[in-house]
Amino acid sequence: RSAQEMKHMENVSSLLQGSSPGEYQRPDPKSEREAVAAPGEQPWEMIMDKKHFKLWRRPIEGTHLYQYRVFGSYTDVTPRQFFNVQLDTEYRKKWDSLVIKLDVIERDLTTGSEVIHWVTHFPYPMYSRDYVYVRRYSVDKENNLMVLVSRAVEHPSVPEDPEYVRVRTYESQMVIRPHKTFDENGFDYLLTYSDNPQTVFPRYCVSWMVSSGMPDFLEKLHTAALKAKKMEIEVRDYMSAKPIESGGEGKASMAAAEHKSDGTCSPAQLEYA
């Protein structure tokens, strides 16, 4: 499905190339709006058209929330570095100033799925939000694609903290397609995202926060990837991570997975790039 959505957005992008870039540009023709949606889907509304990306949104039926979609390109960083920088939680603590806490709670050694606890600042005067979510990634070399998906979950190790507002509805999907290879500069990406920040602010206020916050986050992510590319920082290479080879249950606490006492390299340990 990720490959199909990416192909569809590439076709839409080539269709929209003729439009002149301008912030908050909304295409008037109905056919152009509906082109962003796959057949049978609710149409998307463009709310931002920048040099490196386009941002759309559409209402989530039965709620006061929106789903967002970003399609963009970079030509000065490799897909591998962009992918790794998103996954490396330790590095994100350094480049994302909004992070209060970001920890891997549990890792499934068979699939590579990870449960993450993320606490982030929200704009004043709102309380900080915390997310517990599971993420899984896949590198499809045959179709030249990288996919990272996340969704909110419950986990007994992370009960609610009265200091934060728990976000229980959250989904994110990032698809990356290299222009050439995973290790050469240049790629397109498609980010589809929705969450319920559980705020009492009107929908247009939440929409404004996402519309202004999304470009800022993407720019910080891009800058962090550039720094990693220049070897200013060491980033885990998730593409080289190998699945578990033993016949165990496939799950481990982080203490068991990352602190083996026998001195051997456990499957949970990752190489660096």
N, C-alpha and C positions, 0 to 999 in steps of 0.2 A: 504493500500500500504506500509506503514511504517513497519507493521508486516511482510509482505512478503519479503521486502528488508532485514530486520534484519535476518530472517530465512535463506535467501540465503547467506548472508555474514557469518553466523555461519557455514554453510556447506563449504563455500570456505575456511574459517579459518582452519577448521579441515583438509582440503585437503592440505593446505600449511604448516601444522605443521612440516612436515619433513624437510623443508628447513632450513639451518643454518642462524641465524640472522646476518645481516651486513648492515651498512648504504648504501643507494642508491643501493640496490641489485635489479636487474631487472631479473625476471624470463625469461629464454630464450624460453622455449616451448610455441608455439602459443596457444595451448590448455589451458595452465595454465593462460596466460594473459586473454583469453576470458572467463575463468571461473568466473572472478569477475563480468562480465557484465551479466545482466539478458538476457534471450533469446530475440534476435532481437536488442539488444542494441549494441552501439559502445564499443569495448573493452577498458579496463582501463590499464594503464601502472603503475607498481609499481615503486615508486621513493624513498621509505624509508621503512626499515624493522627494527623496534626497539623492545626492550624487551616487552614494554607495548602496542605498537600499530603498525599498518601498514598503509602507506599512498600511495594512488594511484591518478592518474590524467588522464584526457582525454580531447582532444580539444573540444570546443563548436563550432558546425558546423556554418560556415559563419562568425566567429569572430576570433580574435587573442588571445582569452582567453581560460583558462582551467576550468574545473569543477574538484573539489577535493573530495576525499572520504577517511575518516579515520575510521578504525575499531580497537578498543582497549579494554582493560580490566583493572580493578583495583580490588584488593582484600582487601584493608585496609580502605575502606570508604563505607558508605551505599549509595544505589541509591537515597534515599530521600535527603541526604545532597548534593550530587553531583548535583542533579536536582535543589534544592533550591538555591544553590550558583550561578548557572548560571542565575537564574531569578531575584535575589536580586540586583537591580541596586545600592542601597546605599552601599552595601558591596563591590560591584565591584570597586567603586571609591577608596576604600582603598587598594585592592590587585592588581589592574591592573594599573601600573604606566603610561601606555600609554593613559589612559582616560583623556581627557580635560573637557568633559561635558557628562553627561549621565542622562537624565531626562525622566520620563513618562509624555507625553503630554496629552494623553487622554486614558480613559479606558472604554470599553463597559462592563457594569455591568452584562449583561445577559450571555455573552459568556466568559468573562474574557480576551478578546483580548485587547492588549495595543499598543498604538502608542508611539514609543521611538525616542528621538533625541540623537544621539551618535556622539561625536566629538573625534577623536583619532589622536595621533601623528603618522606621517609616517617617515620612515628613511630619514635623511638628504641627499640631500638638498631639498626634496619634501615638498610641503605644507601639512598641516594637512588636513585630510579628515573628512567630516561629512555625517552621514547617518540619514535618517528618514525612519523608518521601522515599520511595524505592526508585532506583534508576538502573537501566540496563543499556549497554551499548553494543553495537555490531559493526564490523568492518566487512563489507561485501566487495571483495577484490574483483569478482567476476563482473559485477555491474558498476564498479568504480564508484561506490557509495559508502558513506559513513553515517550511522544513525545513532542518536542518543535520545532515549525516551525516559520520562519521569512522571510519577503520579503520587499523590498523597496516600499515605497508609497510616495505620495505627501500629504502635510498637510498645510492648510492655516496659522496655527499658527507658522510655521517654514519656513519663506522665506529664500532664499539663502543668505549666508553671504560672502562678497568678501574676507574675511580673510581665508576662507576654500574652498576646492574643494568638491562640492556635488557629492556623489556617488549615481547614480540613478538606477544602476542594481546590485541587491544583493539578494541572496536567501540562506537560511541555514535551515537544518533539522537535529535535533539530536534525535536519538532513543536510549533509555536505557532499557536493559532487566536485571533484577536482577537475580543473580545465584540462590537465594532462595526467599527472601521476600524484600520488599522495605526498611525494617529497619534492615537488616542483611548485614554485609560486603560482598562485591563481586557483580560485574555486568559487562556486556559487553555493549559497546556503539558503535553506528554508526553515524558518522557526515558526511553529504554531503553538500558541500559549493561551491558557486561561486559568484564572484562580478567583477565589472569593475571599478578599481581604477582610471581610466581616466589618466593614466600616459603616457608620451611620451617615456618611457623606452621600450626597446625591450621585447618581450614575455619571453625570457629566463631569463631576469633580474627580471621580475615580478614573474615568476615561482620560482626563487631562493628565493625571499623574502617570498613567501608563504611557501615554503618547510622548510625554517629555522624558520619562525615566528610561524607556526602552532605548532611544538613541544614545543616551548617556552611558548605559550599561554596555551596549555594543561597541562603543568607541573605547571604553576602558578595556573590554575584552580584546579588542584588536591591538591596542597598545601593549597589553600584557603579552600577547602572542609575538609581537615584534621584538620585545625585550628577550623573550625566551629564544627566539630565532637567532638573536645576536649573542647567545650564550651568556647573557648577563645573569641568567638564573637557570637552575637545573629543574627540568620538568619530567615527571614520570611519563614513560612511553607506554600508553595503554594498548597500542596496536600490537606490541610485542608480548603482552601478558599471555601466559599459557594456561589453559584450563587444567583442572585437577586431574591427576592420573591414577590416584588411589581409589579404592572401592568404598570409601567412607560415606557418611551421610551427606556430605557436600556442604554442610553449614558449619560455621565456626564463629565464635565471638572474636572480636578484634584482638583480644589478648592472646587467644590461642593461635589465631591466624598469622599474627605478625611478630610474635615473640617466641619462636621455637627455641628450645634450649639445646638442641643437639648440634647447632651450628650449621645445619644444611639449609639450602635455599628452599623455602616452602613455596607452594604454588601461588599463595596469596601475594608473595613479594613480586614487585614489578621491576622491569629493567628501566633504565633512564635514557633519555635522548637529549 
